Amino acid sequence: MGKCGSRAYYLLATTAVLAMVGTPALAQDASADDSQVDRQEAAPADRAGGLEEIIVTARRRAETVQSIPVSVQAISAEQIQQRDLTSLEKIAAATPQFSIGRSSNGAGAQLTLRGIGSSATSIGIEQSVAVVVDGVYYGQGRTINEGFFDLARVEILKGPQSLFYGKNATAGVISLTTADPGSLPEYMARVGYEFGAENLYGEAVVSQPLTDNLGVRVAVRASKMFGGYYKNEQVPIDYGTLDIATGDFNPHVAAAAAEDQPQERNLIGRVTFKYEPDSRLTATLKASGTINKTDGNGWNYVAIRCPSGSTTIAPSYPCDGGFVLHQNDMPTDIAAVYPYAKPNGGLFNDYKSWQVTGNLEYGLDNVTLTSVTNYNRNTNEFLCDCDFLSGAVWATENAGYRAFSQELRALTSFDGPVNLLVGALYQDTRRDFFQAVMFANIEDSSAAPEDRYVAYNKLSQTDGRTWSAYGQAIWEITPTLEATAGVRYIHETKDSFFTQPYVNAALTGIFRPEGAGPNGTLYGDQTFNDWSPDITLSWTPNADILVYGAYKAAYKSGGYSNSAINSSLAPNPNADLQFQPEKGKGFEVGIKSTILDNQLRANLTLYDYKYTDLQIDYFNAQIFAYVTYNAGRARTRGAELELEFAPRAAPGLTLSGTLNYNKARYSDFIAPCYSGQSIAQGCTSIDADGVPRQDLNGVPTANAPKWTGTAGVSYESDIGTNFLVGGNLNMRYSSSYLGSSFGDYYTEQNAYAVIDAGLYFGPADESWQLALIGKNLTDKFYFIGGGTAPLTGSGTGTAAAVPGDNIGYGSVPRTVAVQATVRF
């Protein structure tokens, strides 16, 4: 088959998908791993129609989603399978008010909920949206490179969540629960092929009871992309270098990078043991690993808007978005000696991780004790064309992260009106970072061979420790009125250093080398303390209605910007690298209802949260350095409406929809100007360090559309007595938003809508199934996050400023996949 098959085949496949409609109900899957969930989960909905009951663990205990005073969206294993939601990016693309901007360097991703998120440019800034897997917090944006499959459920909690999830949950939590062994044998094999990127993937699951008390589950997923999502249209370029040791000029040629990117290869595996000797004790042990490799690093970096209509560095490169990029490999003769480069000089990203999680739960007569132990580590290496516009700037990086954590908690269940949840957490982390940057067309033949073509390199490390204790009192004031009050205390230390072991002698006026005076190596010894309260009052007038109000606070870790620059021009470089915690607090009220004889679910949430000391990272062109600092205040307030209808008059039919209004604005932010911002555009002041400033009071935060919404319909029906056919159609809408954190209106993304759909067919016993799955069927290009391209824009803060070129983190284009599943 060709690149996308024939045009006729592609059109036929897309039309067939669009002809079917539906969105599977957001429901609890039968394989949910938490033992409390296993004991409480409801039977699936029958063909008489009506809604399924949804079980979640958003408050660290199993409850129905309609009975808890928390804004949470749950996605079932069935929906994950039918819509192929097997990565965080795919989940974000299907979820209103949640976005992920994939970044080639820095943190690796920008996760945003309700307009609150962190920039991706610094590896030291952890995300405001916490990712939790099987009850364990994963603190790196590069978690997006993990493949999440064979899941029991996904829970998306919006707003501050410190009480139950600790630090770095100021904007919300994405909680993923992987599947456990069941009481019966299960064998599944799945293979699929996506036509646009020529992506072949397969999965296999073996779940087997070993004894009456012990079961094992093995799950493996692999994929290989023979094509790509983006087309690289660059041509080879000349890159000459001046040898500062001899004065010789040496020519080199940088070939065009891979035409199809990212050509992703992925291998994921997980082994789970579950031991239940009696009704009191449940023990699970999970070990998993991921290998993810791509050709191309910044494969989704696209020029979206330029003053001249084409890019400044490469005038032949149109600047109008789309799934097209222009990047070059590193010259092969340089790559042969360059640290962490591959011999062919090809752009790449290699991510590897593994983790082990042990969970023990023991039920006493009136107390349930839980222990969660985890060790995880990951490494990431890359080579990028780091101006992303073929401007002859390359960098390699080798970064590693590891964490050990131990959490203990106890939940009482006395007959009296008051019960308690108490817990404690210890976490030990380490981040290692190395980067080597090449630019300015220079070399030094007198340097060590691995440094010959390096302009400067960077070495940094952070060791962190966290001690945390939390508790919640649950008071049943009356049978219909409940109050909860809790608080989490966090004590955290981080010890860091940053240095630049090698700097080309021609560039020491810009980059400070190791050993150059007291600032040759920078150190940061930081200590943070925080109390985050959580108070909720809920009223349940009957079994179908819940009304609640809550006050929540959250804390996000301060830290050290490991991937910054030690600039010789900076008067206080160590202060530029350190930043303080980010905090959020505010109120939320909501009503949840299940009415019309369990046919209609209608939930409404109103919220108002204020954030202080937002962690902002930006490039200060005046001192040629990345600077991380805490910026003023922001406020996010809005309303969310969620509806789901499963009429008994039409068994198998489910209609769903959401409508969300969110106003996320800076309320106190004297910010750096973006590159090329003029006085007329608001760049009207200069600070004590000579940095041009603007007042962003009232300006939207990044990735914060005012209106978002979804609409979906699903239908499943019997064919005769032995077969089922079903389909789904889903639409997600977003109004316009800014991609920049600095009010740059050149980064405005216009309103758009994305349509996904699916069709499946198979026997009623689900022994096999054929499916056709389509995403972004209108092939809409949009970007999530953006800013000024390196080395562009001039005259910032003057009347004659020239705007820079803007690049954005682009979306995934249309994908259509056929998938076959067999169960034994």
Order of alpha helices (4+ residues) and beta strands (2+ residues): alpha-alpha-beta-beta-beta-alpha-alpha-beta-beta-beta-beta-beta-beta-alpha-beta-beta-beta-beta-beta-beta-beta-beta-beta-beta-beta-beta-beta-beta-alpha-beta-beta-beta-beta-beta-beta-beta-beta-beta-beta-alpha-beta-beta-beta-beta-beta-beta-beta-beta-beta-beta-beta-beta-beta-beta-beta-beta-beta
